Amino acid sequence: MAKFYISGFADEIDADFQTQLRGLNSLGIEFIEIRGVNGKNISILSAEEVVEVKNTLHHYGVKASSIGSPIGKINILDDFGPHLDMAKRIFETAHILNSPFVRIFSFYMPEGSDPALYRNEVIERVGAILEAAEGSGLTILHENEKDIFGDSPERCLDLMEACRSPHFASAFDPANFVQCGCEVYPAAFELLEPYIRYVHIKDARGDGSNVPAGMGDGRIKDVLRSLKARGYEGFLSLEPHLGSFQGLAGLEQAPTTDTLGVSGLHTFKIAHSSLLAILNHI
């Protein structure tokens, strides 16, 4: 029997971590995908700050669903050694925060280049990341992101098969596929369905603009209906990008288009309501 757990990138509510958690509390959301904490990316927090995050989570009764890390969000030509060291620190952070998942990417390609030229290097680097996480109990989630190696369904599948591991899975992001000009459903979904362990609830139109779930071309209702039919038990993580929020560019290098003219908790409520409406009709 399927069971969906709602989580979200609460740094879209506010940069302040306690404000994020109060916002989640107000919506009855018990999980968070941690990315930005008091204006800092989770990857640069000190050991003392990570412990403070853990204590704050406990105080508000919120658990970490995943670490929304920037691992793999560098150019494939950049020096990998320091980046791998950062990944190892993030895995330690995930352990301290009792997060079962860590989100990663598969490296930006040089502009205008053929991703196939860098496939072997990508596979080697992702393999090194997985090796660094081995024995940690973590599941590493690859997110399909525009302009990285794994931005198309076919290359995402290639990664899953080449780096096959019970601890490597797909964080399926419908909006990112839309923004790459890919068909989300059924094409991308059916190709990656065996590997989907986590879903980002983010929708977009063909012009690239982000919209509430169900209002774009991400076929989110179809995706969730199919997941329900297969007995999916896992997280649906709100990442609406419906308005600008402090530090977004630095945290995610993501667009800050103010689609609805509103921001913060209000946009997060819109995203949450849109998801609940879909769940009530599948």
Salt bridges, closest charged atoms under 4 A:
ASP11 OD1 - ARG35 NH2 2.79
GLU12 OE2 - ARG35 NH2 3.77
GLU12 OE2 - HIS241 ND1 2.77
GLU33 OE1 - HIS200 NE2 3.40
GLU49 OE2 - LYS40 NZ 2.65
GLU121 OE2 - ARG125 NE 2.82
GLU143 OE1 - ARG103 NH1 2.56
GLU143 OE1 - HIS200 ND1 3.60
GLU145 OE2 - LYS73 NZ 3.19
ASP151 OD1 - ARG155 NH2 2.59
ASP158 OD2 - ARG119 NE 2.62
ASP173 OD2 - HIS200 ND1 3.35
ASP173 OD2 - LYS202 NZ 3.23
GLU193 OE2 - ARG230 NH1 2.91
ASP222 OD2 - ARG219 NE 2.49
ASP222 OD1 - ARG225 NH1 3.12
GLU239 OE2 - ARG35 NH1 3.42
GLU239 OE1 - HIS200 ND1 3.51
GLU239 OE1 - LYS202 NZ 3.34
GLU239 OE2 - HIS241 NE2 3.63
GLU252 OE2 - ARG35 NH1 2.44
GLU252 OE1 - LYS73 NZ 2.72
GLU252 OE2 - ARG103 NH2 3.42
